[in-house]
Amino acid sequence: MVRKVADCRRSPCAMNCTLTISGEENEVVRAAAGHAVSAHGRADSPELREEIRAMLEDERLPAYPMAGPPPPEGEIFDL
């Protein structure tokens, strides 16, 4: 399952909010709605949740989060 991302920097806001939330789609929508209510004064409504759902993006992770290439298959290494 592809994780979703809600990034406040991509929504119109006078506060210059930098919060980013990632996870499964329903978790992100629920958390982002709570944030919109508590931090931005929005009313929780089906319309708000649809607005959030429409702005979600797929999470993009680096191919190799560690420096350098991955170890050969099955090799154990220390971080």
C-alpha positions in Angstrom: 0.0 0.0 0.0 1.3 3.4 -0.9 1.5 5.9 2.0 0.0 9.3 1.5 1.3 12.7 2.5 -0.6 15.9 3.4 1.8 18.9 3.4 0.4 22.2 4.9 2.9 24.1 2.7 0.8 23.1 -0.3 -2.4 24.5 0.9 -3.4 28.1 1.0 -2.7 29.4 4.5 -1.8 32.8 6.0 0.2 31.1 8.8 3.0 29.6 6.7 2.5 26.3 8.4 5.2 23.6 7.6 3.5 20.5 9.1 3.7 17.3 7.0 1.7 14.2 7.9 2.2 10.8 6.3 0.7 7.4 6.6 -2.2 5.4 5.3 -4.8 7.6 3.6 -7.6 7.4 6.2 -5.0 8.1 9.0 -3.7 11.1 7.2 -7.1 12.5 6.5 -8.2 12.1 10.1 -4.9 13.7 11.5 -4.9 16.5 8.9 -8.5 17.3 9.7 -7.7 17.5 13.4 -4.7 19.8 12.6 -6.9 22.0 10.4 -9.4 22.4 13.2 -6.9 23.0 16.1 -4.2 25.0 14.3 -6.1 26.7 11.5 -9.5 27.3 12.9 -11.4 25.3 10.3 -14.6 23.5 11.0 -14.5 19.7 10.7 -16.8 18.7 8.0 -17.1 16.2 5.1 -16.2 19.1 2.8 -12.9 19.7 4.7 -12.0 16.0 4.6 -12.7 15.8 0.9 -10.5 18.9 0.4 -7.7 17.2 2.3 -8.2 13.9 0.4 -7.9 15.8 -2.9 -4.5 17.4 -1.9 -2.9 14.1 -0.8 0.2 13.0 -2.7 1.9 9.6 -2.7 4.9 9.5 -0.4 8.2 9.5 -2.2 11.0 7.8 -0.4 14.6 7.8 -1.6 15.6 4.6 -3.4 18.4 4.1 -0.8 18.0 6.0 2.4 21.5 5.1 3.5 24.7 6.6 2.1 26.1 4.4 -0.7 24.7 1.4 -2.5 22.8 -1.3 -0.7 24.7 -4.4 0.6 24.7 -7.6 -1.5 21.6 -9.7 -1.0 21.7 -11.6 2.4 24.8 -9.7 3.7 24.6 -8.4 7.2 26.3 -5.0 7.9 26.6 -2.5 10.8 25.1 1.0 10.6 
